[in-house]
């Protein structure tokens, strides 16, 4: 039997925007124009599973 919710579900999640937390004048914003990270996913591909995240509970 399920009881009444004692915790508001919204409290379990949060919204975070990097744009809102990095000031417009921050050095990283200026460097971002000159750094090309487009190939990073391909270089890191060998370190990730082809089937996604492993399950924490084995299926039966």
C-alpha positions as CSV (number, residue, x, y, z in Angstrom):
1,X,0.0,0.0,0.0
2,X,1.3,3.4,-0.9
3,X,1.1,6.2,1.5
4,X,0.9,9.9,1.0
5,X,4.0,11.6,-0.4
6,X,5.9,13.2,2.4
7,X,8.5,14.9,0.1
8,X,7.7,17.1,-2.8
9,X,9.0,15.5,-5.9
10,X,10.3,18.9,-7.2
11,X,12.8,18.9,-4.3
12,X,14.5,15.8,-5.8
13,X,15.5,17.6,-9.0
14,X,17.2,20.8,-9.8
15,X,17.8,23.0,-12.8
16,X,21.3,24.1,-13.5
17,X,22.4,26.3,-16.4
18,X,26.1,26.8,-16.9
19,X,25.3,30.0,-18.8
20,X,23.7,31.4,-15.7
21,X,26.8,30.6,-13.5
22,X,29.7,31.7,-15.7
23,X,30.0,35.5,-15.9
24,X,30.1,37.0,-19.3
25,X,33.6,38.5,-18.5
26,X,35.1,35.1,-17.4
27,X,38.3,34.0,-19.2
28,X,36.8,30.7,-20.2
29,X,34.2,32.4,-22.4
30,X,37.0,34.1,-24.3
31,X,39.0,30.9,-24.6
32,X,35.9,29.0,-25.8
33,X,36.1,30.8,-29.2
34,X,39.6,29.4,-29.9
35,X,39.3,25.8,-28.5
36,X,37.9,23.1,-30.8
37,X,36.5,20.1,-28.9
38,X,34.6,18.6,-31.8
39,X,36.8,15.5,-32.0
40,X,36.7,14.7,-28.3
41,X,33.9,12.2,-28.5
42,X,35.7,10.1,-31.0
43,X,38.9,10.1,-29.0
44,X,37.0,9.0,-25.8
45,X,34.9,6.4,-27.6
46,X,37.2,3.4,-26.5
47,X,36.5,4.3,-22.9
48,X,32.7,3.9,-23.1
49,X,30.5,0.9,-23.5
50,X,28.8,0.3,-26.8
51,X,25.7,-0.9,-25.0
52,X,25.4,2.1,-22.6
53,X,25.7,2.2,-18.9
54,X,26.0,-1.2,-17.2
55,X,23.1,-2.2,-15.0
56,X,23.5,-2.0,-11.3
57,X,21.1,-4.8,-10.8
58,X,21.6,-7.9,-13.0
59,X,18.5,-8.9,-15.0
60,X,17.1,-12.4,-14.4
